[in-house]
Amino acid sequence: MLDLKFVRENLEAVAAGLKRRGMDFDVAGFKAIDENRRRYITEAETTQAEKRKLSERIGALKKAKQDASELMAQVKSLGEKIAAAEAQAKSFDEQLLYILQRTPNLPAADVPEGLSAEQNVQVRLWGQIPHFDFKPKPHWELGEALGILDFERAVKLTGTRFTVYRGAGARLERALIQFMLNTQTEKNGYLEHWTPLMVNEQSLFGTGQLPKFEEDLFRLREGYYLIPTAEVPLTNLHRDETLDEAVLPLKYCAYTPCFRAEAGAYGKDIKGMVRQHQFNKVELVKFTTPETSEAEHQALVKDAEGILEALGLPYRTMLLCAGDQGFGAAKCYDLEVFCAGQEKQWWECSSCSNYGDFQARRASIKYKAKDGKKALVHTLNGSGLATSRVLPAILENNQQADGSVVVPQALRPYMGGVDVIRRRA
């Protein structure tokens, strides 16, 4: 969430930053609400001072055993006037909070201009695009032919946008998760967590999904929601806490299933695994100081890229333009993995975002600096990675003419030494 004081003092700059995101910020409306709030606060304070003076006079009259009933009636009237002014001020406070809760973060200065994915900037391209002497198949055809992915029975069990993994498919998914966790914990220094898959409203508010994006969530009974990503529980581990600067940066990771309603996405990318209601992901989260925030962001991107490189999967790293960034991001890189068998061949498998203090303000996560002063941390997160995009890339890029799939070298120790997936007899 943006800081009210900052917005109040920089209305034109805030409007210009949001304009870069394609959002029109109502400066005049915000200013009018804020001025009304100040007017009623001033009225309440002025009336309170008047009431205090009258109360002193009442005290003096009573001490002199004189009639103070008229002044007491005035004090009562002033009390009612104060309560009304405070209620009005509170109403305008709530209006300002409503606006701020639904206003996205400002894009960082070095974020490219643009309002759609077409204006994103490629900053890296890695790997060799595979070439085949046959027409490559999409992962859903490969998976069904090999007997390792079952979409039809998933529909029977639940509905569309779900997948049943079987045999080597289930083991390949498990291998991916284990390989990614081992890499991030043993090589890159992240502390692994195992978190609840349900969170409360405060947690989703803290990371920015609520109140604006409730339609994208699966809500359960008793005010719980299924998590859309492990970013939510990992970030909220330190909600309402003050960390010591000496422990920063904190680097956390977690594997979880993720649940997304995909509101508004019906009819899009419905084949296969790339847009599911339930999918698996290893998430990376950091808590840093403002001074180290940018460097930690670049390091997080490298940690996510390293997974794709170890798997031998071609990818490109895109710096998102201002209008294509997520709600809370000040700066974001998307990693897009190449998938040889699909018409759309580049699929985002990781978004690595620097939120600045946007989430920390919502979740009240602070740190105590060496000089004793307290400030908001910066939070960062990124997928490391989403298997629903990586597993299809493995199948499609490593397929052979007979329909079998070569297992990446890095995953073979987790596959019991299996180097090629073939259909079981």
Buried (B, 14 or more C-beta within 10 A) or exposed (E): BBBBEEBBEBBEEBBEBBEBBBEEBEEEEBEEBBEBBEBBBEBBBEBBEBBEEBBEBBEEBEEEEEEBEEBBEBBEEBEEBBEBBBEBBEEBBEBBEEBBBEBBBBBBEEBBEBEEBEBBBEEEEBBEEBEEEEEBBBBBBBBBEBBBBBBEEBBEEEEEBBBBBBBBBEBBBBBBBBBBBEBBBEEBEBEBBEBEBBBBBBBBBBBBBBEBBBEBBBEEEEEBBBBBBBBBBBBBBBBEBEBEBEEBBBBBBBBBEBBBBBEEEEEEBEEBBBBBBBBBBBBBBBBBBEEBBBEBBEBBBEBBBBBBBBBBBBBBBBBBBBBBBBBBBBBBBBBBBBBBBBEEBBBBBBBBBBBBBBBBBBBEBBBBBEEEEEBBBBBBBBBBBBBBBBBBBBBBBBBEEEBBBBBBEBBBEBBEEBEEBBEEE
